[in-house]
């Protein structure tokens, strides 16, 4: 059973590598996701990825509030 100990060590090493890889990947996705949300609604503080989505959000969720200056000239395809 000389191979038994090697097998166990190899499995432990591979499990550790997989765990480290999975942990690092999740952090990268979270960072990328946060970096993509660049526009923030001044009323409800919701974050959006682009001005088009931001304008749609503002028109639907806050119709009585005045439109922010950066959204006035944004074209929304309906």
C-alpha positions, -999 to 999 in steps of 0.1 A, spaced: 0 0 0 28 24 -8 6 43 -32 -22 49 -6 -3 77 12 7 94 -21 -29 92 -32 -42 109 -1 -15 136 -2 -23 142 -39 -60 146 -32 -54 170 -3 -31 191 -25 -56 192 -54 -84 201 -31 -64 230 -16 -56 242 -52 -92 240 -62 -103 259 -31 -78 287 -36 -87 290 -73 -124 292 -65 -119 317 -37 -98 340 -60 -123 337 -89 -152 348 -67 -133 379 -55 -125 389 -91 -161 386 -102 -172 407 -72 -146 434 -80 -155 435 -117 -192 437 -108 -187 466 -85 -165 484 -110 -192 482 -137 -218 500 -115 -207 535 -121 -240 555 -121 -258 561 -88 -293 573 -84 -294 604 -62 -328 596 -48 -326 559 -38 -288 553 -41 -293 524 -65 -263 517 -87 -266 512 -125 -241 502 -152 -249 527 -179 -267 560 -184 -295 544 -205 -305 521 -177 -301 549 -152 -325 571 -172 -351 543 -175 -348 537 -138 -352 574 -130 -383 578 -153 -400 547 -138 -391 549 -101 -390 586 -95 -414 603 -120 -421 633 -97 -385 641 -90 -366 665 -114 -344 647 -139 -306 650 -131 -287 671 -156 -265 642 -168 -297 623 -180 -314 650 -199 -296 643 -232 -295 605 -229 -315 587 -257 -336 557 -246 -349 532 -272 -384 523 -263 
